[in-house]
Amino acid sequence: MLTDNAFGLAADPTQSSGIPVALQPVPPIDLEPMNLAVKRLATSARSYDAAIAQNGMRLAPAARTRLAGLMLTIDQTLAPPVGLPERSWFKHLIYAPGRYTGYGAKTLPGLTEAIEEERWGDANQYARLTADALNAYSARLDEATAVLNGI
């Protein structure tokens, strides 16, 4: 429609308006590491749920203390030191206040905002960083599952 000047032809001459700008093509964003990390997380979560349902009530005090220590800091695995672009004080890669939403939460903020702002290099970087964070979370769940199963 832009190349055919459809917007200019359809414009109301009594109203001020501007012709839209064509969007740039979106380069490939590698989300495969994210897909694999989400699948691993689902498997780890199912294993943890089964282990806590089966063994959670009869843990020895030492195992209970170890499990509490693992779970106390599990959320920190989702907040690597790198932080978010242009606001490195926000570390959490799963949710954070949006840059333009005040305190409104933005899910997968590094990846989402990179796509919204057409920062394609950041999109690929934060897809990998987020996948790494999810894998670290899964590894912590796997540790907790091992404690629950007495391994």
Rosetta blueprint (number, residue, H / E / L):
1 M L
2 L L
3 T L
4 D L
5 N L
6 A H
7 F H
8 G H
9 L H
10 A H
11 A L
12 D L
13 P L
14 T L
15 Q L
16 S L
17 S L
18 G L
19 I L
20 P L
21 V L
22 A L
23 L L
24 Q L
25 P L
26 V L
27 P L
28 P L
29 I L
30 D L
31 L L
32 E H
33 P H
34 M H
35 N H
36 L H
37 A H
38 V H
39 K H
40 R H
41 L H
42 A H
43 T H
44 S H
45 A H
46 R H
47 S H
48 Y H
49 D H
50 A H
51 A H
52 I H
53 A H
54 Q H
55 N H
56 G H
57 M H
58 R H
59 L L
60 A L
61 P H
62 A H
63 A H
64 R H
65 T H
66 R H
67 L H
68 A H
69 G H
70 L H
71 M H
72 L H
73 T L
74 I H
75 D H
76 Q H
77 T H
78 L H
79 A L
80 P L
81 P L
82 V L
83 G L
84 L E
85 P L
86 E L
87 R E
88 S L
89 W L
90 F L
91 K L
92 H L
93 L L
94 I L
95 Y E
96 A E
97 P E
98 G L
99 R L
100 Y L
101 T L
102 G L
103 Y L
104 G L
105 A E
106 K E
107 T E
108 L L
109 P H
110 G H
111 L H
112 T H
113 E H
114 A H
115 I H
116 E H
117 E L
118 E L
119 R L
120 W H
121 G H
122 D H
123 A H
124 N H
125 Q H
126 Y H
127 A H
128 R H
129 L H
130 T H
131 A H
132 D H
133 A H
134 L H
135 N H
136 A H
137 Y H
138 S H
139 A H
140 R H
141 L H
142 D H
143 E H
144 A H
145 T H
146 A H
147 V H
148 L H
149 N L
150 G L
151 I L
